[in-house]
Amino acid sequence: MKQGEIWYVNLDPVKGSEQAGMRPVVIISGNLLNQHLKIVIACPLTTSIKNYKGNIILEPDSENGLKAKSEILLFHIRSISKERFIKKVGKIRKDKIDELILNLNDILRY
């Protein structure tokens, strides 16, 4: 599992407003963490586009493997056990990873 990869994961069970069900996520944690720990840090994707500030919209293409236009829900960042990961579907480009990290810095700023 590597930074920028998109995987289908099973996020159930969840509580409250957490994103639920079988859905794609993009891994945002660095490869060193991904290699050595039993969890990765990822953000879920949704096809219910809201254009929230800081979220990135992905158009389906052969590299990301998505079937529909999707929004990366950056504010739903979470650590996820590798046991929940079902299938790799693709990856996002390096410029999108860089944009995610910048946007994450914005939402974490005091």
C-alpha positions as CSV (number, residue, x, y, z in Angstrom):
1,M,0.0,0.0,0.0
2,K,1.5,3.3,-1.1
3,Q,0.6,7.0,-0.8
4,G,-1.7,8.1,-3.6
5,E,-3.2,4.7,-4.2
6,I,-7.0,4.3,-4.3
7,W,-8.5,1.2,-2.7
8,Y,-11.9,-0.1,-2.0
9,V,-12.3,-0.6,1.8
10,N,-15.1,-1.7,4.1
11,L,-15.6,1.2,6.6
12,D,-18.4,-0.4,8.5
13,P,-19.2,-0.3,11.4
14,V,-19.2,3.5,11.8
15,K,-20.7,6.0,14.3
16,G,-22.5,9.2,13.7
17,S,-21.6,11.1,10.5
18,E,-18.6,9.0,9.5
19,Q,-18.5,7.8,6.0
20,A,-19.8,4.2,5.8
21,G,-19.9,1.2,3.7
22,M,-17.8,-0.2,0.9
23,R,-16.2,2.7,-0.8
24,P,-12.9,3.9,-2.4
25,V,-10.4,5.8,-0.3
26,V,-7.1,7.5,-1.2
27,I,-4.1,6.7,1.0
28,I,-2.4,9.9,2.1
29,S,0.0,8.6,4.7
30,G,3.7,8.4,3.7
31,N,5.2,5.1,2.4
32,L,7.4,4.6,5.5
33,L,4.3,4.5,7.8
34,N,2.4,2.4,5.2
35,Q,5.3,-0.2,5.1
36,H,5.7,-0.6,8.8
37,L,2.4,-0.2,10.5
38,K,-0.9,-2.2,10.4
39,I,-2.8,1.0,9.6
40,V,-2.8,3.6,6.9
41,I,-4.1,7.2,6.9
42,A,-6.7,7.7,4.2
43,C,-9.6,9.9,3.0
44,P,-12.8,8.4,1.7
45,L,-14.2,9.4,-1.7
46,T,-17.8,10.1,-2.6
47,T,-19.8,10.5,-5.8
48,S,-22.1,12.9,-4.1
49,I,-20.2,16.0,-5.2
50,K,-20.6,19.0,-2.8
51,N,-17.4,21.0,-3.8
52,Y,-16.4,21.6,-0.2
53,K,-13.5,24.0,0.1
54,G,-10.2,22.0,0.2
55,N,-11.7,18.8,-1.3
56,I,-10.4,17.6,-4.6
57,I,-12.6,16.4,-7.5
58,L,-11.3,13.5,-9.5
59,E,-12.6,12.7,-13.0
60,P,-12.5,9.0,-13.8
61,D,-9.6,7.9,-15.9
62,S,-7.5,4.8,-16.6
63,E,-4.9,5.7,-13.9
64,N,-7.3,6.2,-11.0
65,G,-9.7,3.4,-12.0
66,L,-12.8,5.3,-10.8
67,K,-16.1,4.7,-12.5
68,A,-17.6,8.1,-11.7
69,K,-16.6,11.6,-10.8
70,S,-15.6,11.6,-7.2
71,E,-14.8,14.1,-4.4
72,I,-12.0,13.3,-1.9
73,L,-13.5,14.0,1.6
74,L,-10.4,15.5,3.1
75,F,-12.2,16.4,6.4
76,H,-13.1,12.7,6.9
77,I,-9.4,11.7,7.2
78,R,-8.9,8.6,9.3
79,S,-6.6,5.8,10.1
80,I,-7.8,2.5,8.8
81,S,-6.7,-1.0,9.5
82,K,-5.1,-2.8,6.6
83,E,-7.6,-5.6,7.3
84,R,-10.4,-3.4,5.9
85,F,-8.7,-3.0,2.5
86,I,-10.3,-5.1,-0.2
87,K,-9.0,-4.2,-3.7
88,K,-6.6,-1.7,-5.2
89,V,-8.3,0.2,-8.1
90,G,-5.8,2.8,-9.1
91,K,-3.8,5.8,-8.0
92,I,-3.8,9.6,-8.2
93,R,-1.1,11.7,-9.7
94,K,1.7,13.3,-7.6
95,D,0.4,16.8,-8.2
96,K,-3.0,15.7,-6.6
97,I,-1.1,14.3,-3.6
98,D,0.7,17.6,-3.2
99,E,-2.6,19.5,-3.4
100,L,-4.1,17.2,-0.8
101,I,-1.2,17.8,1.6
102,L,-1.5,21.6,1.1
103,N,-5.3,21.5,1.7
104,L,-4.8,19.3,4.8
105,N,-2.4,21.9,6.2
106,D,-5.1,24.5,5.6
107,I,-7.7,22.7,7.6
108,L,-5.3,21.9,10.4
109,R,-4.1,25.5,10.7
110,Y,-4.9,27.2,14.0
